[in-house]
Amino acid sequence: MAKTNVVVFGASGHARVVCDVIRKQGDFNLLGLVDKATDQIGNLGEYPILGRDDELPSLMRKYDVSCGIIGIGDNWLRAQVANRILSMAPDFKFISAIHPSAQIGQYVKIAPGTTIMANVVLNCSSVTGRHTIINTSSSLDHDCVLGDFASIAPGCTVGGSVEIGHYSFIGLGANIVHNIHIGDFTVVGAGSTVLNDLPDQSVAYGTPAKVVRKYQQGERYL
């Protein structure tokens, strides 16, 4: 049976890792990358850049592709690209890229567009929202909820029954204890330990993590 053709949107280092996950997953035929930059037609490593994202309808016809995933690390930019894709091609379908070394528990729900990197542990009854990223060697314990367009950096440990809001970001090596609620559009700094709930639109870091300022929607954090 022929594998479904897919593309990755973006042409950064993160996009290359997403390509590698798809290749190792083995469920899809990865055709190449689609990027916003007009001057980047060529290759990114072994993967060809097929064209610009504003050419998507013609690329879909040319390459017989109607599925893909967004390989952009920044949460807000990823959401903008997702909206742009669906405005041009409402029937486009988003896949999930799951590394074969990831450990996925029973009753886990993984929404379309999710990327799960190598050595991730996602324990039973956890839920990922649309277009989320769980990066290398991070773990989410039982009954966690990761909101739409949220992301977790490499090496994070998240306890059970933790809720991470839409568009929020958990930095490298951060730890979150059980039963914590982190609001929408919130950034937790690298190496932090979260012992208490964090409100919407906040930047917090330290051990224990404390809110240091308000996060502005769309502000770059990577």
N, C-alpha and C positions, 0 to 999 in steps of 0.2 A: 504493500500500500504506500502510495506517494506521501511524503511528508509535506505539511503545510508550509508554504513560503512565508517568511517573515523578514522585517527590517527593524533596525534599531535607530531611533532618532537621537542625534547628538554625535559628536566626533571628538570626545575628550578621553582622558584616561579612564574615567568611570564608564564611558560607553564601551571601551575595549574590554573591561572586566565583565560587563553585561554580555558582550559577545562571547566571551570565554565560557560563561555560565551556560548560555544557550547551546554552545557547541558540545559541552560535556553532558548537558541534559539529554541531548540526542533525540528530542521529540519533534524538532522543526528543521526546516531547510533555511539557514540564514543566508540571505542574498547579499546583504551589505548594510551600509549606513545611509541615513538621510539627515542632512544638516542645514541649518539656517544660513551659514556662511556661503556667500556666492563664489568665493575663490578657492574653495576646498575640494574641488572635484579631483579625485585621484584615489589614493589608498590611505587608510589608517592602519598601519601594520599590514596584516594579511587581508584586511577587509576593505573592499572597494566602497568609495563614497558614490552613491548612485545619482545623487542630485540634491536640490534644495527642498526644504519642507513645503514651500509655497508651490512646488510642482507636483504635490502629492497625487492629485487625481490622474495626471498623465503618467506618473511613475507606476501607479497601481495598474493601469492598463498595460503599460510597456512590459512590466515584470511579472504580471499575474500575481499580484500580492494584495491582500486586504487585511493583514494582521501584522502586529508588531508590538514593540515596547519602547518606552522612553528611557534612554540612557543618560540622564542629566541628574546630577547629584543635588542641586539646589531645589528645595521644595517648591518655592514660588515659581521659578522658571519652568519646572516640570509641569506644574498646573497650567501655566500659560500655553505651553506647547500642546498639552492634552486638549485644551479648549480649541486651539487653532486647528488641530487635526480634525476634530469632530465637526467644526464649522465647515471645513472643506469636504470632508468625507464622512457623513453621519453614520454610515454602515461599517466604518473601520472598526475592527475588533482588537482589543488589547490582550496580549498573552501575559502569563506570569513566567518568570525565569527562576528556576529553583535548582540550585547546585545539587548534584547527586549525593554529596557528603552531608547535606543538611538533614537533621533529625526532626521530623514533623510528627507531633503527637496525634492521638485520636481526637476526632471532632473539631480539629482546627479548620477554620474557614479562611481561605486566602482569596482576596478580591482580585479582579483583573488588573494587570499592570504592575503587580508586586514583583520585586526582585529580592531573592533570598540567596545570600552569598555562601561561600564555602564554610563548613563547620558551624553553621548556625544551629541552635536548638530552639525549637518553637513548640512549647509543651501543650498538653491537652486543653482543648476548649478555648484556645486563644483565637483572636480574630484580627486579621489585617484589613485595613481599608484600601481603597483604590490607590494605585500608583505609590505604594509605600516601598521603602528600602530597609532591609535588615542586613547590615553589613557583616563582614568576615568575623567569625568566631564570637558573635554576640548571642546572648540567650535571653529568651522571654519565658518565664515560667507560666504555670497554669492560669487560665482565665484572664489573660491580658487582652487589652483592646488597643490597637494602634490605628489612629485616625487617618482619614484620607490625606494623601500627600505628606505624611509624616515620615521621618527617617531616623535610623539608629546607626551610629558610626561603628567602626570595628571595635571589638573587645569590650562591649558593654554587658552588664549583668542587670537584668530586670526581674524583680521578685514577682510573686503571684498576685493576681487581681489588681494589676496596675493598669490605669487608663492614661494613654498618651494622646493628647488632642490633635485635631487636624492641623497640618502644616508645621507641627513642632519637630524639633531636632534635638537628639541626645548625642553629645560629643564623645570623642574617643575615650574609651575606658571608664565611662561614668557608671555608677552603681545606683540603683533605685530600690529601696526596700519595699516590702509587701504593702498592698492596699493604698497606694499613692495615686492621686489624681494630678496630672499635669495638663494645664489648660491648652487652648488653641494658640498657635503662633508663639510658642515659647521655645527658648533656646537654653539648653543646659550645657555648661562649659565642660571641656575635656577634663577627665579625672575627678569630677565632682561626685559627691555622695548625697543623694536626695533622701532626706528623712521626713519631710513634710510636704503637703500639697503645694503646688505652685500655680499661680493664677494665669489667666490668659495674657498674652502679649508681654511676657517678661523675659529678661535675660538673667539667669541665675548661675552661680558657680561657687565652688569651695566645698569644704567638708566641715560641717554640713552645708549644703547648698543654700545660698541666700540670694534673694532678688536684689540686683544691683542697679537695674534701670528698666525702663519700658522698651520693648522691642517694637520697632516700626515695621508694619506690614510691607514685605518685599525687600527689606534690608538684607544685604549680603552677609552671610556668616561663614562661608567656606573660603 
